[in-house]
Amino acid sequence: MTKLNNKVAVITGGSTGIGLATAKTFLAEGAKVVITGRTQETLDAAVAEVNNDNLTAIQSDTSKLDEIDTLAAQVKEQFGTIDILFANAGIAWFAPIDQVDEAFFDAHFNTNVKGLFFTIQKLLPIFNDGGSIVLNASAVVHKGFENGSVYSATKGAVRNLARTISTDLAPRNIRVNVVSPGPIETPIYGKMGMSEEQLAGMAEGFAAMVPMKRFGASDEVAKAVLFLASDDSSYVLGEEILVDGGIATI
């Protein structure tokens, strides 16, 4: 369990769900892990749950560039350099196109695209050559899901950023790859502003579309992220791994 021994990893949106599962996986493989989250309450809960001295929690909202600057400064001060970034922070709200307003649109792009891009940019000065960047996209990149136009557009941008940033960073041997989850059991569904009945209906509909007829678990995604973050994927660049029970392929 030493695939990431002595590596320093930053995971945005790491206080719950896929981010937290990945933090646990990285720690088990010997990494020192920094997680970010928008609220101190969720970060404190994550730290208490993990209970590992190699975990550091920093409050930072990915949609706010000044907070990304602060994050980069704190990581530099505490660790000097980093080896891995899992750009995981994101939001997902679904709405018919005629119910989307500018605030809805901007919230998605500010976090899922703008924040992700500038997180990479602002951490690059302290990134070790030969490191790994993993972006969290989604299976929605490959299919047209109802009411998902804005969210899907942001994740399409994320998928393409893996290709273009890979080209930019190839001279430094920094690999950029993507993990694209399908329906996963995470707290993100509870943040969509839907009623319990609506959420239950959506969950049932998603599960029915998955060939495996179930939601995935966060740690199933974390294992794919580990592969992309570690030397096991040393010749993998600009690639995407779908962890989606076959929903986008079959």
C-alpha positions as CSV (number, residue, x, y, z in Angstrom):
1,M,0.0,0.0,0.0
2,T,2.7,2.5,-1.0
3,K,1.8,3.6,-4.5
4,L,1.8,7.2,-3.4
5,N,4.5,7.0,-0.6
6,N,5.6,10.5,0.4
7,K,3.6,12.2,-2.4
8,V,1.7,15.3,-1.6
9,A,-1.9,15.4,-3.0
10,V,-4.5,18.1,-3.2
11,I,-8.1,17.1,-3.5
12,T,-10.7,19.9,-4.1
13,G,-14.1,19.2,-2.8
14,G,-12.6,16.6,-0.6
15,S,-14.8,16.7,2.5
16,T,-17.6,14.4,1.2
17,G,-18.4,11.9,-1.4
18,I,-15.9,11.0,-4.1
19,G,-13.4,13.5,-2.8
20,L,-13.4,12.1,0.7
21,A,-13.2,8.5,-0.5
22,T,-10.3,9.4,-2.7
23,A,-8.5,11.1,0.2
24,K,-8.9,7.9,2.3
25,T,-7.5,5.8,-0.6
26,F,-4.5,8.2,-1.1
27,L,-3.7,8.1,2.6
28,A,-3.8,4.4,2.7
29,E,-1.2,4.4,-0.2
30,G,1.2,6.6,1.8
31,A,0.3,10.1,0.6
32,K,0.0,13.4,2.5
33,V,-3.3,14.7,1.5
34,V,-4.8,18.2,1.5
35,I,-8.6,18.4,1.1
36,T,-10.6,21.5,0.4
37,G,-14.3,22.3,1.0
38,R,-16.6,25.4,1.1
39,T,-17.6,25.0,4.8
40,Q,-15.5,24.5,7.9
41,E,-18.2,22.2,9.3
42,T,-17.9,19.6,6.6
43,L,-14.1,19.8,6.7
44,D,-14.1,19.3,10.5
45,A,-16.4,16.3,10.1
46,A,-14.2,14.8,7.4
47,V,-11.0,15.2,9.6
48,A,-12.8,13.6,12.5
49,E,-13.9,10.7,10.4
50,V,-10.6,10.0,8.8
51,N,-8.5,10.6,11.9
52,N,-5.1,10.6,10.2
53,D,-2.3,13.0,10.9
54,N,-1.4,13.1,7.2
55,L,-4.7,14.8,6.3
56,T,-4.9,18.6,6.2
57,A,-8.1,20.4,5.6
58,I,-8.2,23.9,4.1
59,Q,-11.5,25.9,3.7
60,S,-11.6,27.1,0.1
61,D,-14.4,27.8,-2.4
62,T,-13.3,26.7,-5.9
63,S,-15.6,29.3,-7.5
64,K,-13.6,32.2,-5.9
65,L,-10.2,32.9,-7.4
66,D,-9.0,34.8,-4.3
67,E,-9.6,31.6,-2.2
68,I,-7.7,29.6,-4.8
69,D,-4.8,32.0,-4.3
70,T,-5.0,31.5,-0.6
71,L,-5.1,27.7,-1.0
72,A,-2.0,27.7,-3.2
73,A,-0.1,29.9,-0.7
74,Q,-1.1,27.7,2.3
75,V,-0.1,24.5,0.5
76,K,3.3,26.1,-0.5
77,E,3.9,27.2,3.0
78,Q,3.1,23.8,4.6
79,F,4.5,21.4,1.9
80,G,6.6,23.4,-0.5
81,T,5.6,21.4,-3.5
82,I,2.9,19.0,-4.6
83,D,2.8,15.9,-6.8
84,I,-0.9,15.2,-7.4
85,L,-4.1,17.3,-7.9
86,F,-7.5,15.7,-8.0
87,A,-9.7,18.6,-9.3
88,N,-12.9,17.1,-8.0
89,A,-15.0,20.1,-6.7
90,G,-18.2,20.6,-8.7
91,I,-21.9,21.3,-8.6
92,A,-24.7,19.6,-10.4
93,W,-28.2,21.0,-10.7
94,F,-30.7,19.9,-13.3
95,A,-33.4,22.1,-14.9
96,P,-35.3,22.4,-18.1
97,I,-33.7,24.9,-20.5
98,D,-36.5,27.4,-20.1
99,Q,-36.0,27.5,-16.3
100,V,-32.3,28.2,-16.4
101,D,-31.3,31.8,-15.4
102,E,-28.0,33.5,-15.5
103,A,-27.2,32.8,-11.9
104,F,-27.8,29.0,-12.4
105,F,-25.6,29.1,-15.5
106,D,-22.8,31.1,-13.9
107,A,-22.7,29.0,-10.8
108,H,-22.0,25.9,-12.8
109,F,-19.3,27.4,-15.0
110,N,-17.7,29.3,-12.2
111,T,-17.1,26.2,-10.2
112,N,-16.9,23.3,-12.7
113,V,-14.8,25.1,-15.4
114,K,-13.4,28.4,-14.3
115,G,-12.5,27.3,-10.8
116,L,-11.0,24.0,-12.0
117,F,-8.9,25.8,-14.7
118,F,-7.5,28.4,-12.2
119,T,-6.9,25.8,-9.5
120,I,-4.6,24.1,-12.0
121,Q,-3.0,27.3,-13.1
122,K,-2.3,28.6,-9.6
123,L,-0.9,25.3,-8.3
124,L,1.4,24.8,-11.3
125,P,4.3,26.9,-9.8
126,I,4.6,24.4,-6.9
127,F,3.8,21.3,-9.0
128,N,6.7,18.8,-9.3
129,D,7.6,17.8,-12.8
130,G,6.3,14.2,-13.5
131,G,3.2,14.8,-11.3
132,S,-0.3,13.9,-12.1
133,I,-3.5,15.9,-12.5
134,V,-6.9,14.1,-12.5
135,L,-10.0,16.0,-13.5
136,N,-13.5,14.8,-12.4
137,A,-15.9,15.0,-15.4
138,S,-19.0,12.8,-15.8
139,A,-20.6,10.2,-18.0
140,V,-23.0,13.0,-19.1
141,V,-20.2,14.0,-21.5
142,H,-21.3,11.1,-23.7
143,K,-25.1,11.2,-23.6
144,G,-27.8,13.8,-23.7
145,F,-29.6,13.5,-20.3
146,E,-32.8,15.4,-19.9
147,N,-32.6,18.8,-18.1
148,G,-28.8,18.5,-17.9
149,S,-27.8,21.0,-20.6
150,V,-25.7,23.4,-18.4
151,Y,-24.1,20.8,-16.2
152,S,-23.3,18.6,-19.2
153,A,-21.7,21.5,-21.0
154,T,-19.4,22.2,-18.1
155,K,-18.3,18.6,-18.0
156,G,-17.7,18.5,-21.7
157,A,-15.4,21.5,-21.2
158,V,-13.6,19.5,-18.4
159,R,-13.1,16.5,-20.7
160,N,-11.5,18.8,-23.4
161,L,-9.3,20.6,-20.9
162,A,-7.6,17.2,-20.1
163,R,-6.5,17.0,-23.7
164,T,-5.4,20.6,-24.2
165,I,-3.7,21.0,-20.8
166,S,-1.9,17.7,-21.3
167,T,-0.4,19.2,-24.5
168,D,0.7,22.3,-22.6
169,L,2.2,20.3,-19.7
170,A,3.8,17.5,-21.6
171,P,7.3,19.1,-21.6
172,R,7.1,18.9,-17.8
173,N,5.9,15.3,-17.9
174,I,2.8,16.3,-15.9
175,R,0.0,14.0,-16.9
176,V,-3.6,15.2,-17.1
177,N,-6.4,12.6,-17.2
178,V,-10.1,12.4,-16.5
179,V,-12.3,10.2,-14.4
180,S,-16.0,10.3,-15.5
181,P,-18.4,8.8,-13.0
182,G,-21.9,7.8,-13.7
183,P,-24.6,7.7,-11.0
184,I,-22.7,7.5,-7.7
185,E,-24.1,7.5,-4.2
186,T,-22.8,10.9,-2.9
187,P,-24.3,13.9,-1.1
188,I,-24.3,15.9,-4.3
189,Y,-27.8,14.7,-5.1
190,G,-29.1,16.3,-1.9
191,K,-27.8,19.7,-3.0
192,M,-29.9,19.9,-6.2
193,G,-32.8,21.8,-4.6
194,M,-35.2,19.0,-5.2
195,S,-37.8,17.5,-2.9
196,E,-37.4,14.1,-1.4
197,E,-39.9,12.7,-3.8
198,Q,-38.2,14.3,-6.8
199,L,-34.8,12.9,-5.7
200,A,-36.2,9.4,-5.2
201,G,-37.8,9.5,-8.7
202,M,-34.5,10.8,-10.3
203,A,-32.5,8.1,-8.5
204,E,-34.8,5.4,-9.6
205,G,-34.7,6.6,-13.2
206,F,-30.9,6.8,-13.2
207,A,-30.5,3.3,-11.7
208,A,-32.9,1.9,-14.3
209,M,-30.7,3.3,-17.1
210,V,-27.5,1.7,-15.7
211,P,-26.8,-1.7,-17.2
212,M,-25.6,-2.9,-13.8
213,K,-28.9,-1.6,-12.3
214,R,-27.4,0.2,-9.4
215,F,-25.6,3.3,-8.3
216,G,-21.9,3.1,-7.9
217,A,-20.0,3.7,-4.7
218,S,-17.5,6.6,-4.1
219,D,-14.7,4.2,-3.4
220,E,-15.2,2.6,-6.8
221,V,-14.4,5.9,-8.4
222,A,-11.5,6.5,-5.9
223,K,-9.8,3.4,-7.2
224,A,-9.8,4.7,-10.8
225,V,-8.5,8.1,-9.5
226,L,-5.6,6.2,-7.7
227,F,-4.7,4.5,-10.9
228,L,-4.5,7.8,-12.8
229,A,-2.6,9.5,-10.0
230,S,0.0,6.8,-9.5
231,D,2.9,5.5,-11.7
232,D,0.6,2.6,-12.7
233,S,-0.7,4.9,-15.4
234,S,2.7,6.4,-16.3
235,Y,2.0,6.1,-20.1
236,V,-1.6,7.4,-19.9
237,L,-2.1,10.9,-21.0
238,G,-5.2,13.0,-21.9
239,E,-7.3,9.8,-21.3
240,E,-10.7,9.3,-19.7
241,I,-11.9,6.4,-17.5
242,L,-15.6,5.9,-17.3
243,V,-16.8,4.6,-13.9
244,D,-20.4,4.4,-14.7
245,G,-21.7,0.9,-14.7
246,G,-21.9,1.0,-18.5
247,I,-24.5,3.8,-18.8
248,A,-22.5,5.8,-21.4
249,T,-21.2,2.8,-23.3
250,I,-23.8,0.0,-23.5
